[in-house]
Amino acid sequence: MKATPLSNCERRFLLRAIEERKRLGGRQCYDYRNVRISFGADYGCCIVELGKTRVLAQVSCELVPPKPNRPTEGILFFNLELSPMAAPGFEPGRQSELLVKLNRLIERCLRNSKCIDTESLCVVAGEKVWQIRLDLHLLNHDGNIIDAASIAGIVALCHFRRPDVSVQGEEVTVYTPEERDPVPLSIHHMPICVSFAFFQQGTYLLVDPSEREECVMDGLLVIAMNKHREICTIQSSGGIMLVQDQVLRCSKITAVKVAEITELIQKALENDQKVRKEGGKFGFAESIPNQKITAFKMESAAVDTNNVEEQAEEIITKADPPSEAFAKPILHTPGTAQIGEGIENSWGDLEESEREEAAEEEGESEAAAFECREMETEDTSTMRETKKDEPIVLSDSEEEEVVILEPQELPKKTRTQTNSKQENTSKKAFNKRRKKKRAAR
């Protein structure tokens, strides 16, 4: 991952604030950000929010053959994905150094700590065992990915329920949730990671570093511990030398933080189980806080429905009587009726008058077109008579040139002039007839 580069001014500002024991979010050096857990509609699905860092966890299972060297134990598979949706610095489809380190740390925290009883996942020794797969997706990156991923992983495993199975001879029957209640996983303890960031070669220490604080830190120490104060794994990165007292101090802080987070996880699991048994609403949609962007909000007022009839009668008596009242609507033509203030409808009459006008206009236009055609035929006949007396010259050339002999005296009226005058006269006659009809009506 290529982190967002910080300017020298930002770097100096952050380091100066850390020296003065101040943090950007207003927290103290040993304070943890708020942890929020919400469950999905299905078992084994949850979202953990550590400040603005969000991780989605999903657990699934299937029956597979066991490993040859462990025929009586189930299989655990863990996978963490960093997508560009969480931060623009993450590259899709590429195993970065940070992703490999986080996956190894999660495997050591959850698998090597033996927090899950793998022998309880065996169905038929040497033939069929349950394979539990934990997929972690980083939705938003604001620092301290490993802590949020470890909390989301253990919460999803505790919340998951696998289908019930029965074995009769060599036949294995897997029951649906409707036939038999799903079975939870056998979990011995809850390992949780707590991260510590060191600055100026271990001089200053911060718990739960944010994304900006990770950019200027010199080293990182991650301790995985359960509520019984048992250290499951520990890892130091960054190339700094830590003193024994510093590690012991970090382990004491880890014990306090792990106890608080474990209690929060147990309460969240109990509340979700209680809601599911009572048949209440659960899932991501129900866990989203109801935040509205409206500026004004009015509370719903109760409506008094007593004495409604008396109040209605009083309003009717005080009101003015209508000017005209019609008992039945008047139907003039099919599909029309009286609406509004009682005025008679004249839609049918308007339609008939419009149709008559359209028919008259069509008849007049046809008559005018017929007169124009007659005038054209007369003009063409006169032109033919004049052309009969004209001599015709034939040419023997290949191009067949045509020579037109024009008469000495041109006719006074050409065809174009006569046509334009006839059109004008026909239009004037048509307009006069239309005005007379409208005046008669």
N, C-alpha and C positions, 0 to 999 in steps of 0.2 A: 504494500500500500504506500502511495505517495501522499504524505500528510500535507495539509494546507500550510504553506510556508508562512512563518511569522516575520514581521519586520523587526528591525533592531529596537525600535521604540516600544513595540508590544512586548518583546522579550524582556527588555529592561523593566518595563512596568510590572510584568508578572513576577519577576524575581524580587523586585523591591517590595511588592505587596506580600510575598511569602516571607521575606525577612521581617516584615512588621507584623507577622502572624495574622494576615488578612487574606480572604479569598473572594473571588469574584461573586459567587452566589450568596455571600454573607454568612457562610458556614465557618465554624471553628476548625482547627487543624484535624481534630479527631472525630468530626461529625460525618455521619453517613447521609446520603441523599434519601429522600422518601422512596419507599418501595411499595409498589402497588401491584396486586395480583388479580387477574380476571380470567375466568374459565370460559371455554367454548361450550357449544351445545353437546358435543361428543366428549366421551371420557378420554383423558390423555392429551387434551388440547388446552393451552393456556398462553397468556401474554403477561410478561413481567416488565414493569417499567421501573427503571432505576434512574430517577430524575427524568431526563429526556431520552435516555438510552432505552430502547425497546427491543425485546427479543421474543419471538414466537416459537413455541415448542410444540411438537406433535409426536406422539408415540403410536407405533403400529406393531403388529405381531403377525407371524405366520408359522406354520408347521414345516420344518426342514429336517434333513438328516443331521445328526450331531457331528462334531469334529472327531476324527479317529482317535486322537489322544485323550479326549474327554467325552466318552459315550453317554455319560449320565448327567451332563450339565447342559443347560441352555446356552444360547449365543446372544451376546450383547453387541450392538453396533451403534456407534455415535457419529454424527456428522453435523458440522457447523458450516453454514454458508454465509459469505459476506457479499452482498449484491450492491451494485451502484445506487440502488434506491436508498440505502442507508447513508452513504457518503459518496461524493463524486470521485474520491481517490481510489475506491475499490474497483478493480478490473474484473469484468465477468469472464468466467471460464478459465481462470488462471489461478493455480495454487501459489499464493504468495507466501513469503516467509512468516508473516504474522498469522495467516490462516493455519499453516502447519503447526506452529507453536501452540495456538489456541486449541486445536483438535487434540494434540498430545496431552495437553494439560487437563482437558475435560475427561479424556480416557483414564488418566491416572487418578483423577478425583473420584470418578464414579465406578470404574471397573476395578482398578487395582485396590481400592479401599474396601472391596467386598461388601458394599452397602446393599446389594441385591443378592438374594439367595438364588443362585443359578441352578442348584439341584432341584428346586421346586418347579422349574420349567421343563423338567423331563417328563415326557408322556410314555414312551416305550424306549427302554434303554437300548442304545445302539441303533435305533431306527427313526424315531421321531421325537423332536424336542421343539420348544418354542424359541423362535428368534425374535428378540425385542429390538426394535429399531427406534432410535431417538434422533429426530431431525430438528435442528435449531436454525432459525433464520433471523438474521439481524435486520430489523426494520428501520431503526434510526440509531446513528452513532453519535454519542456525546461523551465518550470516554468510559473506561472501565468495562470493557466488553466481557471479560472473563467472569467477573462477579455476577453480572446480569445473566450470562449464559448458564452458570452453575446453579443459580437459584431457579431459573426456568426449567432446567433439566430435571432437577430433583422434584420439583413441584409436579411436573407432567408425569413422572414415573409414579409418584404417590397417588395421583389422581386417576391413573390408567386402570382399566378393567379388561382382562382378557376373557375370551369365551370359555365356558365350562366344557370339559371333555370327560367322556367315559370310555373305558376300554373293556371289551368283552372278547377274550381270546386274542385274535389278531385284528379284529375290527375296531377302529377308532371312530367315535361319533363326536362331532363338534356341534354344540347346541347354540341356537341363536339367542339373543337377549330376551325374546318373547317366551322361549321355552324354559330357559333357566337364567337366573341372575348371573351376570359376569363376575369373575373372580379377581380381586385385587392382587397386585404383586407382593411378594414377601420382601419387605425392606427392613433391614436391621437398624440403620441409622441414616442421618441426613448430612452428608458432607457439603460444606458451603465454603466458597473461596472469598477471601478478603484481601484486597490489594493495597499496598503501601508505596507511595512515590517518595523518592529521596532527591534532595537538591543540595548542591554545593558539597558533593562528596559525603553525603550522609549527615550534614549538619542540621538540615531541616527535614521534617517528616510530615506527610499529608496522607490521610486516609481517603479512599474512594476518589482518585484524581479524575478531573474532567478532561475533555478533549484538548483544551488549551493548555492545561497543566501538564498533560502527557508530552506535549511538544517541547517543553523546556526542562523536563526532569532529566536527572543523570542516571537513575537506576530504578528498578521496580522489584518489589518483593511480594510474592503471592503465597499465602498460607491457606490451605484447605483443612478445616477442622469441623468436628461435630459438637453437639451440645455437651458431650461427656468429656470435653477437653482433650480429645484424641486427635493428634495431627495426622491427617491422611496423606498429604503431600505438601511439599514446600519447594519453591523455585525462585531463584534470583537471576535477574537479567540486567544488562546495562554496563557490566564491567566495573562495578564499584565494590570496594572492600568494606564489609559490614563487621562491626564489633559484636561480640557475644551479647553485651547488654542491649544493643539495639534489637537484635533478633528476639530476645526474651521480652522486651517491652512490646514488640509487635505481636508476639504470641498472646500476651495478656489482653491487649486490645482486641485481638481476633476472638478470644473466648467470649468477651462481652458482646461483641457484634453478632456472633453466631447464635448466641442464646436469644437475642432479641429477634433475629430473622427467623429462627426456628419456631418461636412462639407465634409470630405473624403467619407463617405458613400453616401451622396447625389450625389456627383460627379460621383462615380462609378456606381450608379443606372442610372443616366442620360446618361452616355456614353454607357452602355449596351443597354438601350432602343433605343438610336440613331442608334447603329450598327444593331440592329434587324430590325428596320424600313427600313434602307437603304439596307438591304439584304447582309450585309458584313459577315465576318467570326467571329464566336463567339464560346465560349465553353472553357473547360479546355485545350484542345490541342492547341488552338490558344493563350492562355494566358501564356503558358510556354515560358520563355525566350530562344532565340536561342543561346545556348552556345555550341561551337564546341571545340573538343580537338585537332584539327589539329594545328601544329606549324606554318605553312605557309599558307597564304590565298592570292589568286590572284583575283583581280577584273575582272569581265567579260569584255573583250575587244570587241568593235564593229567591225564587219567584213564588209569591203567594197566590195560590189557585182557589182560595176560599171566596165565596160570594161572587163568582165570576158572572153568573147570569144576572144578578141584580145590578152590577156595575154596567153590564152591556145594555140593559133596559134603560138605565139612566142616560147613557150616552145617546141612545136612539131617540128618546123623548126630547132631549135638549137640541138635537140636530135639526136643521131646517129640512122641510119636506122637499122632494125632488120636483122640478118644474113640470115635467111630463113623464108619464110612466106608460110603457107599452107592455101589455100582457104577453104578447107573442111576437116573435120576430117575423118580419114581412119578407117573404121569399119572392123575388122578382124573376130570377132565372135560375136554372139548376146550377148549384155550386156557389151561390151567393146568399148572403143573409145580412140582416141589420146588426151593426155593431157600433159601439161608441155612444154618442149622445142622442140617439134616436132619429138621426137624419136618414131620409129614405136613400136607399142605395141606387145608383144609376150606372153601375158598372156594365150591366147588360146593354142598356141603351147606347152607351159610349162605344161598345164593341160593334153594334150593328151599324152605327153611323160611320165608324172608321172603315168597316168593310165596304159600305156603299161608296164612300169616297175613293177607296182604292180601286173598286171595279170601274167607276167612271173615269178615273185617271188612266187606267189601262186601256179602256176603249178609246179615249181621246188620243193617247199615244199611238195606238195602232192606226187610227185614221190619219194622223199626221204622217206616219211612216208610209202609209199607202199612197198618199198624195205626193210624197217625195219620190217614191219609186216611179209613179206615172210621169212626173216631170223629167226624171232621168231618162226614161225610155224615149220620150219625145225628143230630147236633146240628142241622144245617140242616133235616132232615125234621121234627123236633119243633118248630122255630121256625115252619115253614110251617103246621103244624097249628094252632098257637096263633093265627097271623095270619088263618086262615080265618074265625074267628068275629068278628073285629074289623070295625066299619063303616068304609066308605070315603067320604070327603067330597070332592066335586068342586067346584071353584071356577070361576066364570065370569070372573074377572079376567084382564087381559092378561098379567100377570106369572106366572100359573099358580102361585099359592102352594099349597103342599102342607101340609096339617095332619095330623099324626100323633097318633092317639089312643092314649095309653098305658093299659094295664090298671091296675086299682086295686091288685092284688097282684102285685108283681114276682116273677119266678122266682127261686128260691134260688140257682141256679148260672147264671152267664152263660157266654157262649162263650169269652171270654178266660180265665176262671178254669179252665174245663175243659181248654182247650188247654194251659195252663201245667202243670197237674197231670199230664196225660197225658205231656207231654214229660219231666217229672221221673221218672215211673214207668218210662218206656221207657229212659231213660239208666241208671237204677239196675239194671234187669234186664240191660241190655247189659254193664255193668261186672261184674256177678256172673258172667255166663257167661264173660267173658274171663278172670277170675281162676281159675275152675274149670279152664279149658283149660290155662292156664299151670301150674297145680299138677299136673295130670295128666301133663304132659310132664316 
